[in-house]
Amino acid sequence: MTGAREVVVHTGKDELARSTAARLAGRLADAQAARGTASVVLTGGRNGNGLLAALADSPEARARLDWSRLDVWWGDERFLPEGHPDRNHTQAREALLDAVPLDPARVHVMPPSDSRYAGDAEAAAEAYATELAAAAGADPTVRVPAFDVLLLGVGPDTHVASLFPEHPALRETERTVVGVHGAPKPPPTRLSLTLPAIRAAEEVWLLAAGADKADAVALALAADPGPLQAPAAAAYGRSRTLWLLDQAAAAGPPATGA
Ligand SMILES: O=C1O[C@H](COP(=O)(O)O)[C@@H](O)[C@H](O)[C@H]1O
């Protein structure tokens, strides 16, 4: 792993969302100031959508972020028809994307199931991998852009993106995007970045709030639980890995015994 994991604990989920929105706006604005552009990989789920809603109201984003120079990617998607309410893209549009002046050419949506890939999750994953590789530049050995920030919601079972404990997708070492079949959380068919693609990000930020995440957070932050049992423990960035929690998620598993 690259560097130590940093853990920041907030009082509650609203404070987590507000503070992370300010942090994210600042980090992306700094990247734009340095390079002209910035990139973020979005996560779905409760905390991911809460963060996007907070970003829509964020004074820091209003003051500093140039939405038109931001590339937006997704870490995973539920493989459902365009506009389905359970798609991460649909939820992100409602929370933020429709309200800000993004450049449509910089919004890199994972293909829906009713796209030209006609229900073929592997073909859709391959198409997204091709889009990532094109954005990564001319060097054919670099297949994923060095995202400035890659966001991951941590599920109660420690899943991140659509990489679930014990699922074969976790073993992928070559492909950057895969079709995930038989996911234990609906819908069963999904698209996901793989661990090698996640680890190409400069910074990986993992989000968890609520008591139902406490066991997962404790397991993932324990010494080297390994990717198969705890996918969240295997997600890290090249220069930074930041765990952003609320107090309930940081509380650890309930004490057992006398
Ligand atoms: O299904 C998904 O779940 C995870 C975690 O969601 P949460 O609601 O438990 O926070 C999310 O990160 C992922 O993007 C999503 O597809």
The ligand as an SDF file (V2000), in Angstrom:
LIG
                    3D

 16 16  0  0  0  0  0  0  0  0999 V2000
  -24.4510   -0.3160   -4.4610 O   0  0  0  0  0  0  0  0  0  0  0  0
  -23.6250    0.5140   -4.1330 C   0  0  0  0  0  0  0  0  0  0  0  0
  -23.2700    0.6000   -2.8080 O   0  0  0  0  0  0  0  0  0  0  0  0
  -22.0870    1.2630   -2.3690 C   0  0  0  0  0  0  0  0  0  0  0  0
  -22.2920    1.6600   -0.9040 C   0  0  0  0  0  0  0  0  0  0  0  0
  -23.5400    2.2940   -0.7810 O   0  0  0  0  0  0  0  0  0  0  0  0
  -24.1270    2.7510    0.6260 P   0  0  0  0  0  0  0  0  0  0  0  0
  -25.5340    3.1940    0.3410 O   0  0  0  0  0  0  0  0  0  0  0  0
  -24.0780    1.5660    1.5430 O   0  0  0  0  0  0  0  0  0  0  0  0
  -23.2600    3.8790    1.1210 O   0  0  0  0  0  0  0  0  0  0  0  0
  -21.7530    2.4120   -3.2890 C   0  0  0  0  0  0  0  0  0  0  0  0
  -20.5230    2.9280   -2.9270 O   0  0  0  0  0  0  0  0  0  0  0  0
  -21.7580    1.9410   -4.7370 C   0  0  0  0  0  0  0  0  0  0  0  0
  -21.3770    2.9810   -5.6040 O   0  0  0  0  0  0  0  0  0  0  0  0
  -23.1340    1.5160   -5.0750 C   0  0  0  0  0  0  0  0  0  0  0  0
  -23.2700    1.0710   -6.4190 O   0  0  0  0  0  0  0  0  0  0  0  0
  1  2  2  0
  2  3  1  0
  2 15  1  0
  3  4  1  0
  4  5  1  0
  4 11  1  0
  5  6  1  0
  6  7  1  0
  7  8  2  0
  7  9  1  0
  7 10  1  0
 11 12  1  0
 11 13  1  0
 13 14  1  0
 13 15  1  0
 15 16  1  0
M  END
$$$$
